[in-house]
Amino acid sequence: MKERRLCEEFSPGYYGICTVGGMLSAGTTHLAVTPLDVLKVNMQVNPIKYSSISSGFSALWKEQGPSSLWRGWSGKFFGYGVQGGCKFGLYEYFKGLYSNVLVDQNRTFIFFLSSASAQVFADVALCPFEAIKVRVQTQPNFAKGLVDGFPKLYKTEGLAGFYKGLCPLWGRNLPFSMIMFSTFEHSVDFVYRSIIQKRKEDCSRAQQLGVTCLAGYAAGAVGTVVSNPADVIVSSLYNKKAENVLQAVKKIGLFNLFTRSLPVRITLVGPVVTLQWFFYDTIKVLCGLPTSGGLNRQLREANVSS
C-alpha cells in the first residue's frame, strides 16, 4: 500500500514542511548546546583566560554563576531557528530549481550552488540575532537577552550594528554550508551504494534515519574545520577586538585562526549537525516524505553526470 503523504515532493507544501522542519530542528539543537557556545565565544575573545574546555567552564561557573552558561539562549533558539528554516527550506527549493535549469552540471556543483544561495538569505535573517547573542554572552552588563538587547544595540550603533558581522558571517557559513550539504549528500549516496548496497526506497525508515545520522556527523565535522577562521573573526569583530577583517587576521594570526576554539567547535557542531539532520528527516518521515540525500527523482531526471 502506498504510504500516505501530506503533500507531494517539490510542491509548495513540501517546501513549507522543509522550512518548518529546518526551523524546529535548528532552533532546538542550538538551544541545547548553549553552554558550549558560551564557552566557545569566550575562548575566541579571551583565549588566555579561557584556555581549555574544562578550565573555561570552571572560570565561567565561579565568576558569573551557572546561569551564565545559558546566556544568549534566546538568540540561539530564535536566531538559529529562523536561519535553519531558511537554510533547509531554500536549499531544497534551489536544488530542485538548479537541477532543472543547469542540466549539464554535475551534482556537486548543484549542491554547492544550492547551499550557497540558501545560506545567503539565511544569514541575513540570522545576523541581527547573532549580533545580540555574542554581546550578551561576552559582555555580562550589555543586556539580558533579545528583548532589551535589540533596542540597546539600535540606540548605540543604529541599524548598521546589527549587520556589522554579516560579511564575516557569510565567510564562516557559506563555506560551511557548501561543504556540509555536499558532504551529506555524497555520504548518503556512499552508504547506500557501498555499505548497505540497497536503494534508499528499499530500506526501512529506521535504516534511512540511521544513514542520515552517519552522514550528518561527517558533514558537520568536515564543515567545522573549513569554517573555523571566519568564526573566530566574527567573535573578534562583535567584541571590538578589531575594527575590520584584515586587522582581526593580523592580530589573531593565521595559525590561531584555524586552531583557536577548534576542539570545542568540533564538540559543539558535530552533534548539533547530526541532531539537526535527524530531527529534520524525522519530521519529513512523519509527514510521509522520504529522508534527505541520495539520488531523488528530480536529480535522477535532471542530471546524468556525477
Sequence and secondary structure as in RCSB ss.txt:
>XXXX:A:sequence
MKERRLCEEFSPGYYGICTVGGMLSAGTTHLAVTPLDVLKVNMQVNPIKYSSISSGFSALWKEQGPSSLWRGWSG
KFFGYGVQGGCKFGLYEYFKGLYSNVLVDQNRTFIFFLSSASAQVFADVALCPFEAIKVRVQTQPNFAKGLVDGF
PKLYKTEGLAGFYKGLCPLWGRNLPFSMIMFSTFEHSVDFVYRSIIQKRKEDCSRAQQLGVTCLAGYAAGAVGTV
VSNPADVIVSSLYNKKAENVLQAVKKIGLFNLFTRSLPVRITLVGPVVTLQWFFYDTIKVLCGLPTSGGLNRQLR
EANVSS
>XXXX:A:secstr
     SS TTSHHHHHHHHHHHHHHHHHHHHHTHHHHHHHHHHHH TTTS SHHHHHHHHHHHH GGGGGTTHHI
IIIIHHHHHHHHHHHHHHHHHHHHHH TTS HHHHHHHHHHHHHHHHHHHHHHHHHHHHHHHH TTT SSHHHHH
HHHHHHH HHHHTTTHHHHHHHHHHHHHHHHHHHHHHHHHIIIIII S GGGS HHHHHHHHHHHHHHHHHHHHH
HHHHHHHHHHHHHTTS SSHHHHHHHH HHHHHHTTHHHHHHHHHHHHHHHHHHHHHHHHHTT   S S  HHHH
HH    
